[in-house]
């Protein structure tokens, strides 16, 4: 784990490369957080070559969780991995005091980095205002490496990533870069250029375009599919590192074809169903989202069977999917 106030936040961030799993939050049939699932979840990830996790982000349904739940979830992950995996804690909230409290807690329990998305309610008037908002959260984190989570799809206000970086380097304590989940290819290139200048890291957040992120200069990625379909992502990273662009494109197309039914049926609930298929009993999503119907899951598995992703074949999985 990193020391608080590390003068070089990238020293910790540098250890996080390749695919990083944005993890789902396990719930029992009544919709309560189920901590008993996380140790097995962590073992599953490690066995699939994942050595870092992003906890309580959008995949983890953070904005549908109470502050007490988010504390408990983070503590459970830390206990489960016992230092064997890096942990980035998402602490963003529409209520700044809650985000600050979560950042203080993340620092106290010893995470490797903290991160926050922009509020989805209320609008900053300019980029400095939103960066100052993040700076207050980072200050509560006592200098832990801090990543701004750029995900414009979650409402609120979004500013060009390059503008955010230019402002953040002098305003956010421990600023280490961005989690970039955007389709803006121009801003990605400009953000990577600035990251190289300032010694930062851009974590690419769009699984379906992973190869584009690597080609732009990213060396790490955070995504939900890596939790249940890590193999094609590893293949993209490996082929790209070896300079085999043909193999990298083939592996990337497998991820893209995997994502198609997720977009059709709902990324969150379909991802949870696929995670259960590979053996992690993650349970239903939090209301008002609903569990993927068994017949729909069967159709999804049939659709992606030709991709040859380990564990994701028709009839795979033994998890009890009753409501």
C-alpha positions in Angstrom: 0.0 0.0 0.0 1.1 3.5 -0.6 2.2 5.9 2.0 0.1 9.0 2.6 1.4 12.1 1.0 3.8 10.3 -1.4 5.6 13.0 -3.3 5.3 10.9 -6.4 1.8 9.5 -6.8 2.8 7.8 -10.0 5.2 5.5 -8.1 2.1 3.6 -6.9 0.0 4.1 -10.1 2.9 2.7 -12.1 2.4 -0.7 -10.6 -1.1 -0.8 -12.1 -0.9 -1.9 -15.7 -3.0 -4.1 -18.0 -6.7 -4.7 -17.4 -8.1 -3.6 -14.0 -11.5 -4.9 -13.0 -14.3 -2.4 -12.1 -16.0 -4.7 -9.6 -19.7 -5.3 -9.0 -21.2 -5.1 -5.5 -22.6 -8.4 -4.3 -26.2 -8.3 -3.0 -28.3 -11.1 -1.4 -31.8 -11.9 -2.5 -33.2 -9.1 -0.3 -30.9 -6.5 -1.8 -28.5 -6.2 1.1 -24.7 -6.1 0.6 -23.3 -9.7 0.9 -19.7 -9.6 2.1 -19.3 -13.4 2.0 -19.0 -13.2 -1.8 -15.9 -11.0 -2.0 -13.1 -13.4 -1.0 -14.2 -15.8 -3.7 -14.6 -12.9 -6.2 -11.0 -11.8 -5.4 -9.7 -15.4 -6.0 -11.6 -15.5 -9.3 -10.0 -12.3 -10.4 -6.5 -13.3 -9.4 -6.8 -16.6 -11.1 -7.6 -14.7 -14.3 -4.6 -12.4 -14.1 -6.2 -9.4 -12.6 -4.1 -7.7 -9.9 -6.0 -4.5 -9.3 -9.6 -3.5 -8.7 -11.7 -0.4 -8.9 -14.2 -0.6 -6.0 -17.6 1.1 -5.8 -17.5 2.8 -9.1 -20.4 3.0 -11.6 -20.2 -0.8 -12.1 -20.3 -1.2 -8.3 -23.5 0.9 -8.2 -21.9 3.4 -5.9 -24.6 6.1 -6.1 -27.2 3.5 -5.1 -25.3 2.6 -1.9 -25.3 4.2 1.5 -22.1 5.7 2.8 -22.0 3.0 5.5 -22.3 0.3 2.8 -19.5 1.8 0.8 -17.2 1.8 3.8 -18.0 -1.8 4.6 -17.5 -2.9 0.9 -14.1 -1.2 0.8 -13.0 -2.7 4.1 -14.2 -6.2 3.0 -12.2 -5.9 -0.2 -9.1 -4.9 1.7 -9.4 -7.8 4.1 -10.1 -10.2 1.2 -7.0 -9.3 -0.8 -4.6 -8.8 2.1 -2.2 -6.8 0.0 -2.2 -9.2 -2.9 -4.1 -6.8 -5.2 -4.0 -3.0 -5.7 -7.2 -1.2 -4.7 -8.6 2.0 -6.1 -11.5 3.3 -4.1 -14.2 5.3 -5.9 -15.5 7.9 -3.3 -17.5 10.2 -5.6 -20.9 11.3 -4.4 -23.5 14.0 -5.2 -23.0 15.2 -1.6 -19.5 16.7 -1.2 -19.4 16.0 2.6 -20.0 12.3 1.9 -17.3 12.2 -0.7 -14.9 13.8 1.7 -15.9 11.4 4.4 -15.4 8.4 2.1 -12.0 9.8 1.0 -10.9 10.2 4.6 -12.0 6.6 5.3 -10.2 5.3 2.2 -7.0 7.0 3.4 -7.4 5.6 6.9 -7.8 2.0 5.7 -4.9 2.2 3.3 -6.1 2.0 -0.2 -3.6 2.5 -3.1 -5.5 5.3 -4.8 -8.8 7.2 -4.6 -11.0 8.4 -7.4 -14.3 10.3 -7.9 -16.6 11.1 -10.7 -18.2 14.5 -11.2 -21.4 15.1 -9.3 -24.5 14.0 -11.4 -26.5 16.8 -9.8 -25.6 20.5 -10.1 -23.4 22.2 -12.6 -20.0 23.7 -12.2 -19.7 27.0 -14.1 -16.1 26.4 -15.4 -13.4 23.8 -15.3 -11.6 25.3 -12.3 -14.8 25.0 -10.3 -15.2 21.3 -10.9 -11.4 20.7 -10.3 -11.7 22.6 -7.0 -14.5 20.2 -6.1 -12.2 17.3 -6.7 -9.4 19.1 -4.9 -11.5 19.1 -1.7 -12.1 15.4 -2.0 -8.4 14.8 -2.6 -7.5 16.9 0.4 -9.7 14.7 2.6 -7.7 11.7 1.2 -4.5 13.1 2.6 -2.5 13.0 -0.5 -3.4 9.5 -1.7 -3.0 9.2 -5.5 -6.1 10.7 -7.0 -7.8 10.0 -10.3 -10.6 12.1 -11.7 -13.2 9.8 -13.1 -14.2 11.3 -16.5 -17.6 9.7 -17.4 -19.8 12.2 -19.2 -22.6 9.6 -19.6 -23.4 9.9 -16.0 -25.1 13.3 -16.3 -24.0 16.4 -14.5 -21.4 18.5 -16.3 -18.3 17.4 -18.1 -15.4 19.5 -19.4 -12.7 18.6 -21.9 -10.3 16.1 -20.4 -7.2 18.1 -21.4 -8.6 21.2 -19.7 -9.3 19.2 -16.5 -5.7 18.0 -16.4 -4.2 21.5 -17.0 -6.2 22.8 -14.1 -5.8 19.8 -11.9 -2.0 19.6 -11.9 -1.8 22.7 -9.8 -5.0 22.3 -7.8 -5.5 18.7 -6.8 -3.3 17.2 -4.1 -1.8 13.8 -5.2 -3.3 14.2 -8.7 -2.3 11.1 -10.6 -4.4 11.2 -13.8 -7.8 10.2 -15.1 -10.1 7.3 -15.5 -11.1 8.1 -19.0 -14.5 6.7 -20.0 -15.4 8.8 -23.0 -15.7 8.4 -26.7 -13.9 11.6 -27.4 -10.8 10.4 -29.3 -9.4 13.9 -29.6 -9.5 14.5 -25.9 -8.0 11.1 -25.2 -5.0 12.0 -27.4 -4.6 15.4 -25.7 -5.0 13.9 -22.3 -2.3 11.3 -22.9 0.0 13.9 -24.2 -0.4 16.0 -21.0 -0.1 12.9 -18.9 3.3 12.1 -20.5 4.4 15.7 -19.9 3.4 15.8 -16.2 4.1 12.2 -15.2 0.5 11.1 -14.9 -1.5 8.1 -16.0 -4.7 7.8 -18.2 -6.6 4.7 -17.3 -8.7 3.8 -20.4 -12.3 3.0 -19.5 -14.1 1.9 -22.7 -13.6 -1.9 -23.0 -15.1 -2.0 -26.5 -12.4 0.4 -27.7 -9.5 -0.9 -25.6 -7.1 -1.1 -28.6 -7.8 2.5 -29.5 -6.8 3.4 -25.9 -3.5 1.5 -26.2 -2.8 3.0 -29.6 -3.3 6.5 -28.1 -0.7 5.7 -25.4 -2.6 4.3 -22.5 -0.9 1.4 -20.7 -3.7 0.4 -18.3 -7.5 0.1 -18.5 -10.4 -0.1 -16.0 -13.5 -1.9 -17.1 -16.3 -4.1 -16.0 -15.9 -6.9 -18.6 -12.4 -7.7 -17.3 -14.1 -9.2 -14.2 -15.7 -12.0 -16.2 -14.0 -11.9 -19.6 -10.3 -11.1 -18.9 -8.8 -13.4 -21.5 -9.5 -11.3 -24.6 -8.4 -8.1 -22.8 -5.1 -9.8 -21.9 -4.8 -10.9 -25.5 -5.2 -7.3 -26.7 -2.5 -6.1 -24.3 -0.2 -8.9 -25.1 -0.5 -8.6 -28.9 -0.1 -4.8 -28.8 3.0 -5.1 -26.7 4.5 -7.6 -29.2 3.6 -5.3 -32.1 1.2 -7.9 -33.6 -1.6 -5.5 -34.6 -3.4 -8.2 -36.6 -3.8 -10.3 -33.4 -4.6 -7.3 -31.4 -7.4 -6.3 -33.7 -8.8 -9.9 -33.7 -8.8 -9.9 -29.9 -10.4 -6.4 -29.7 -13.2 -7.5 -32.0 -14.0 -10.3 -29.6 -14.5 -7.7 -26.8 -16.6 -5.6 -29.1 -18.9 -8.5 -30.0 -19.1 -9.3 -26.3 -20.2 -5.8 -25.5 -23.0 -5.7 -28.2 -25.5 -7.8 -26.1 -24.6 -5.9 -23.0 -25.6 -2.7 -24.6 -28.8 -4.3 -25.9 -30.0 -5.8 -22.6 -28.3 -3.4 -20.0 -24.6 -3.4 -19.2 -25.1 -3.6 -15.5 -27.5 -6.5 -15.2 -26.1 -8.4 -18.2 -22.6 -8.1 -16.7 -23.8 -9.4 -13.4 -25.4 -12.4 -15.0 -22.2 -13.2 -16.9 -20.2 -12.9 -13.7 -22.6 -15.4 -12.1 -22.1 -17.6 -15.1 -18.3 -17.8 -14.5 -19.0 -18.7 -10.9 -19.2 -15.6 -8.8 -22.6 -15.5 -7.0 -23.0 -11.7 -7.2 -26.8 -11.7 -6.8 -29.3 -9.3 -8.3 -28.6 -5.6 -8.9 -30.0 -3.0 -6.6 -33.6 -1.8 -7.2 -35.0 -0.4 -9.4 -32.6 -2.3 -11.8 -33.7 -6.0 -12.3 -31.9 -9.3 -12.8 -31.5 -10.5 -16.3 -34.1 -13.0 -17.2 -32.8 -16.6 -17.5 -34.0 -17.0 -21.1 -32.3 -13.7 -22.1 -29.0 -14.9 -20.5 -29.3 -18.1 -22.4 -29.7 -16.2 -25.6 -26.7 -14.0 -24.7 -24.5 -17.0 -24.0 -25.6 -18.5 -27.4 -24.7 -15.3 -29.1 -21.2 -15.0 -27.7 -20.4 -18.7 -27.7 -18.3 -18.4 -30.8 -16.0 -15.9 -29.1 -14.5 -18.8 -27.0 -14.3 -16.8 -23.8 -13.5 -19.2 -20.9 -16.6 -19.9 -18.8 -19.1 -18.0 -21.1 -20.7 -20.8 -23.1 -24.3 -22.1 -23.3 -25.1 -24.1 -20.2 -22.1 -22.8 -18.2 -22.3 -21.9 -14.6 -24.0 -23.4 -11.6 -24.9 -20.3 -9.6 -28.5 -20.2 -8.2 -30.1 -17.3 -10.0 -33.4 -17.3 -8.2 -34.8 -13.8 -7.3 
